[in-house]
């Protein structure tokens, strides 16, 4: 019971501290959720994203342009 009382007195008793706690918690949640979803999305779509195929397309595109210049 003492644990809950300490949390209440520290974080929720005063409105200004409560609002700060809510904003800080929302910021931390948003940052961690965004990182987790981005990591999952990049892992799920590995090989299909622009950062994965950019090098292949740039090298392939340079070879085609050189052939057109020779003609």
Secondary structure by P-SEA (a helix, b strand, c coil): caaaaaaaacccccaaaaaaaaaaaaaaaaaaaaaaaaaaaaaaacccccccaaaaaaaaaaaaaaaaaac
